Amino acid sequence: MPSDEPLTAEHVLEFPGGYTRTTGPVIGRFLTELRAGRLVGVRTAEGRVLVPPLEYDPATGEPVTGEYVEVGPAGTVTACAWVPEPLDGHPLDRPFAWALIKLDGADTALVHAVDAGNPKAVAAGTRVWPVWRGERTGHITDLSCFAPEVTKIVSPVRSAYTLRAGGALGVFLEGIGRGVFVGGRCGGCGKVYVPYRLSCPECGLRIAERTELPGTGTVTTFAINNLPDPRAPEVPFVSAYILLDGADVPMIALVGGVPAHEVRHGMRVRAVWVPEDERTPSMASVRWFAPTGEPDVELS
């Protein structure tokens, strides 16, 4: 054998059939309760509850009282260590945490596995509950593991409903289908509102006069959005309030054909429509507003 190789010999210590030992009355009671799906501790002379039970109080060396106390089933993690790659013989075949768990009603902590899914889901203070095996034999493995307390759930939410356009909105959308913006002119104050409405919010009079407005206007204010939207040309995109020429109130629409960071207050824009044969009485017929190239308007 080369001199740089250490002298080694392989040894195996094995008890054929397994090593059998008696549990004693205290641990035996603990394991019997596990088989029944319960967790118990034993009370000391000073009133502390030890889990798992011991025959002697580790603080005083005195025998325990023999009074068994049901604890848990939930508990609190006091310390933990994450195991990213389980080994043969570990209680779980997926990443888990070894944890010290102080069961409700106990004064000491039990070491066991916590099936948390990821290391951020378990820490000191995490509340956990036991996960039992279906078939139990009176062994610590009857308690398969612990799992974090349920603190949130994900519920799919989908609501399907139909909106029917009212009289004023119907007039406006019918105009969109034709490629025009329909507004309403108040006979009292003379203000033009778009989308079309049936009454003037300023003087309260009924609006009877309809007027078609051009597809050009001015950006009065805008927001840059970074979340995807199926209507938007790209992300980030701009949604803006646009004051159509001849109107007295702005309407909201998308702005496209220009990088988001180049959109400005006072920018002149023009409506970009879908092809005429694709238009419907819907705002989807207006793709967005794009810059006209005209000088900006100074807003008061």
C-alpha positions in Angstrom: 0.0 0.0 0.0 1.4 3.5 -0.9 2.9 5.3 2.1 0.6 8.3 1.6 -2.6 6.2 2.0 -3.9 5.8 5.6 -4.4 2.3 6.9 -8.2 1.7 6.9 -10.6 -1.1 7.7 -14.3 -1.2 7.2 -16.5 -2.3 10.2 -20.2 -2.8 10.6 -22.0 -3.0 13.9 -25.4 -4.7 13.5 -27.9 -6.4 15.7 -29.8 -8.9 13.5 -33.5 -8.5 13.9 -32.9 -5.1 15.7 -31.9 -4.1 19.2 -34.7 -4.7 21.6 -34.9 -2.8 24.9 -37.7 -2.1 27.4 -39.1 1.4 27.4 -39.9 1.7 31.1 -43.1 3.1 32.4 -42.5 6.8 31.5 -41.3 6.5 27.9 -43.7 3.6 27.4 -46.6 5.7 28.4 -45.4 8.5 26.0 -45.1 6.0 23.0 -48.5 4.4 23.8 -50.1 7.8 23.7 -48.4 8.5 20.4 -49.9 5.3 19.0 -53.3 6.7 20.1 -52.6 10.0 18.4 -52.0 12.0 21.6 -49.1 13.9 23.0 -48.4 13.8 26.7 -45.8 15.0 29.1 -45.1 14.2 32.7 -45.2 16.6 35.7 -42.3 17.2 38.0 -42.5 17.8 41.7 -42.0 21.5 41.0 -45.0 21.5 38.6 -43.1 21.7 35.3 -44.3 19.5 32.4 -41.6 17.7 30.6 -42.0 16.7 26.9 -40.9 14.2 25.9 -41.3 12.7 29.4 -38.3 11.8 31.5 -38.1 9.6 34.6 -36.1 12.2 36.6 -36.3 16.0 36.7 -33.2 17.2 34.9 -33.1 20.3 37.1 -33.2 18.6 40.5 -32.6 14.9 39.8 -35.8 14.0 41.7 -38.1 11.4 40.3 -41.1 12.7 38.4 -44.5 12.5 40.0 -46.1 10.0 37.5 -48.8 12.5 36.7 -49.2 12.6 32.9 -50.5 15.7 31.2 -51.9 15.9 27.7 -50.2 18.7 25.8 -50.5 20.4 22.4 -51.5 19.3 19.9 -50.1 22.6 18.6 -46.9 24.2 19.6 -44.4 27.0 18.9 -41.0 26.7 17.3 -38.3 28.0 19.6 -35.3 27.3 17.3 -34.8 25.6 13.9 -32.3 24.6 11.3 -33.1 24.1 7.6 -32.1 20.8 5.9 -31.9 21.5 2.1 -30.9 18.0 1.1 -32.4 15.2 3.3 -30.3 12.1 3.9 -31.3 8.5 4.1 -33.0 7.9 7.4 -34.3 11.5 7.7 -38.1 11.7 8.4 -38.9 13.4 5.1 -37.6 12.9 1.6 -37.9 16.6 0.8 -36.3 19.8 2.3 -37.5 20.3 5.9 -36.5 21.9 9.2 -35.3 20.3 12.4 -36.9 22.3 15.1 -37.3 22.6 18.8 -41.0 22.7 19.4 -42.6 23.8 22.7 -46.0 22.2 22.7 -48.9 24.1 24.3 -48.9 23.2 28.0 -45.3 22.0 28.1 -42.3 23.6 29.7 -39.7 21.9 27.6 -39.2 21.6 23.8 -39.4 18.5 21.6 -37.1 18.0 18.7 -38.9 17.0 15.5 -39.2 17.8 11.8 -41.3 20.6 10.3 -42.5 20.2 6.8 -42.5 23.9 5.9 -41.9 23.8 2.2 -39.3 26.6 2.2 -36.9 28.0 4.8 -38.8 31.3 5.0 -42.0 29.5 6.2 -40.5 28.5 9.5 -38.7 30.5 12.2 -38.7 31.0 15.9 -42.2 31.8 16.9 -43.9 29.8 14.1 -47.0 28.0 15.2 -47.0 24.3 14.1 -49.4 21.3 14.3 -48.7 17.6 14.2 -49.1 15.4 11.1 -49.8 11.8 12.1 -49.2 8.7 10.2 -52.2 6.7 9.2 -50.9 3.5 10.8 -49.2 3.9 14.2 -47.2 1.4 16.1 -46.0 3.2 19.2 -42.9 4.8 17.9 -41.7 8.4 17.6 -42.2 8.1 13.9 -46.0 7.8 14.5 -45.7 11.5 14.6 -44.7 12.0 10.9 -43.8 15.6 11.3 -45.2 19.0 12.2 -46.6 21.6 9.7 -46.9 25.3 10.0 -50.3 26.6 11.1 -52.6 27.7 8.3 -52.5 31.5 8.2 -53.6 32.2 4.6 -55.4 30.5 1.7 -55.6 31.3 -2.0 -59.1 31.2 -3.4 -59.7 31.6 -7.2 -62.0 34.5 -7.8 -63.9 35.0 -11.0 -67.1 36.9 -11.6 -68.8 36.9 -15.0 -71.3 39.6 -15.6 -72.9 41.6 -18.4 -73.1 45.4 -18.5 -75.7 47.1 -20.7 -74.9 50.6 -21.8 -77.5 53.2 -20.7 -79.0 55.9 -23.0 -76.1 58.4 -22.8 -73.3 55.8 -22.9 -75.1 54.0 -25.8 -75.0 57.3 -27.8 -71.3 57.8 -27.1 -70.4 54.1 -28.0 -72.5 54.2 -31.2 -70.3 57.2 -32.2 -67.1 55.3 -31.4 -68.3 52.5 -33.7 -68.5 55.1 -36.5 -65.1 56.5 -35.6 -66.2 59.8 -33.9 -66.4 61.1 -30.4 -69.9 62.3 -29.4 -70.2 64.9 -26.7 -73.1 66.9 -25.3 -73.4 70.7 -25.2 -75.3 72.2 -22.2 -77.8 74.8 -23.4 -77.3 76.8 -20.1 -73.6 77.1 -19.5 -72.5 76.1 -23.0 -70.0 73.5 -21.7 -69.3 70.4 -23.9 -69.0 67.1 -22.1 -67.4 64.0 -23.5 -68.4 61.2 -23.2 -71.9 62.3 -23.9 -74.2 62.7 -20.9 -77.9 63.6 -20.4 -77.5 66.4 -17.8 -75.1 69.1 -17.0 -73.3 68.6 -13.6 -72.7 72.3 -13.2 -76.1 73.8 -13.9 -78.3 70.7 -13.7 -80.1 71.3 -17.0 -80.9 68.4 -19.4 -78.5 68.2 -22.3 -80.3 67.8 -25.6 -77.7 69.0 -28.1 -75.2 66.4 -29.4 -71.9 67.4 -31.0 -69.2 65.4 -32.7 -65.7 66.3 -31.7 -62.5 65.8 -33.6 -60.1 63.0 -32.6 -57.3 65.4 -31.6 -56.6 66.8 -28.1 -54.1 67.7 -25.4 -52.7 65.6 -22.6 -53.7 67.3 -19.3 -52.2 64.7 -16.9 -50.9 61.1 -17.1 -49.5 58.1 -15.3 -46.8 55.6 -16.3 -47.9 52.0 -15.6 -45.5 49.1 -15.2 -48.0 46.3 -14.9 -49.1 44.4 -18.0 -52.5 45.4 -19.6 -53.9 43.6 -22.6 -55.0 46.9 -24.1 -51.6 48.5 -23.8 -49.0 48.6 -26.7 -46.1 47.7 -24.4 -44.9 48.0 -20.8 -44.4 50.5 -19.4 -47.4 52.3 -20.9 -49.1 55.6 -20.4 -52.7 56.2 -19.4 -53.7 59.9 -19.7 -56.5 62.4 -19.4 -57.0 63.9 -22.8 -58.9 67.1 -23.4 -60.4 66.7 -26.9 -60.5 69.9 -29.0 -63.8 71.6 -28.4 -64.5 69.7 -25.0 -64.5 71.2 -21.6 -63.7 68.0 -19.6 -61.0 65.5 -20.4 -61.5 61.8 -21.0 -59.1 58.9 -20.1 -57.3 56.9 -22.8 -54.0 55.2 -23.5 -51.1 57.0 -25.1 -49.0 55.1 -27.6 -46.5 55.6 -30.4 -44.1 57.3 -28.1 -41.8 56.1 -25.3 -43.5 56.5 -21.9 -40.8 58.8 -20.6 -41.4 61.3 -23.5 -45.1 61.9 -22.7 -45.6 65.4 -21.4 -48.3 67.6 -20.0 -49.6 69.7 -22.9 -48.6 67.2 -25.6 -50.8 67.3 -28.6 -52.2 63.8 -29.5 -54.5 62.2 -32.1 -56.8 59.1 -31.8 -55.4 56.0 -33.5 -58.4 53.9 -34.6 -58.6 50.2 -35.5 -59.4 49.6 -39.2 -63.0 50.6 -40.1 -64.2 47.1 -40.7 -63.0 46.0 -37.2 -64.7 48.8 -35.3 -67.5 48.1 -32.8 -69.4 50.2 -30.3 -66.5 49.8 -27.8 -63.5 51.8 -26.6 -61.5 48.9 -28.0 -62.0 50.6 -31.4 -59.6 53.3 -30.2 -56.2 51.7 -30.0 -54.7 54.7 -28.2 -53.7 58.4 -28.8 -50.4 59.1 -30.5 -48.4 62.4 -30.7 -49.4 64.7 -33.6 -46.0 66.5 -33.7 -47.6 69.8 -33.0 -46.1 72.2 -30.5 -47.1 71.5 -26.9 -50.0 73.5 -25.4 -49.4 75.5 -22.3 -51.9 74.4 -19.7 -53.2 76.9 -17.2 
